[in-house]
Amino acid sequence: GNHDYASVRNDFDTWVPMLRPGGVLLMHDIDAFKDGPGRVFNETDWPKWCIHNYNGLGVLTKPYAR
């Protein structure tokens, strides 16, 4: 997909409803494109981990309903 903010946000909002609670979402280029994938990654309040190699890999876990 594209790396601009609007495209990444749309992809995230489109796919997240299909991800089950506890599911894992991987995002790439979170360091290289800080106003696209990196911004969307940082806007989530989900549990997350970062792997800062090359362009960055973000790992998000969809929370269970409370």
Backbone hydrogen bonds, N-H to C=O, Kabsch-Sander energy under -0.5 kcal/mol:
donor,donor_aa,acceptor,acceptor_aa,energy
8,V,4,D,-2.4
9,R,5,Y,-3.0
10,N,6,A,-2.1
11,D,7,S,-2.5
12,F,8,V,-2.7
13,D,9,R,-2.9
14,T,10,N,-2.1
15,W,11,D,-2.3
16,V,12,F,-2.5
18,M,15,W,-1.4
19,L,16,V,-1.6
22,G,62,K,-3.1
23,G,20,R,-2.5
25,L,60,L,-2.7
27,M,58,G,-2.9
29,D,56,G,-1.5
30,I,56,G,-0.9
31,D,55,N,-2.8
32,A,55,N,-1.6
33,F,29,D,-1.9
36,G,33,F,-1.8
38,G,33,F,-2.2
40,V,36,G,-2.2
41,F,37,P,-2.5
42,N,38,G,-2.2
43,E,39,R,-1.6
44,T,40,V,-0.9
44,T,41,F,-0.7
49,W,59,V,-2.2
51,I,57,L,-2.6
52,H,50,C,-0.6
53,N,51,I,-1.6
56,G,53,N,-2.8
57,L,51,I,-2.2
58,G,27,M,-3.8
59,V,49,W,-2.8
60,L,25,L,-2.9
60,L,58,G,-0.5
61,T,47,P,-2.1
62,K,23,G,-2.6
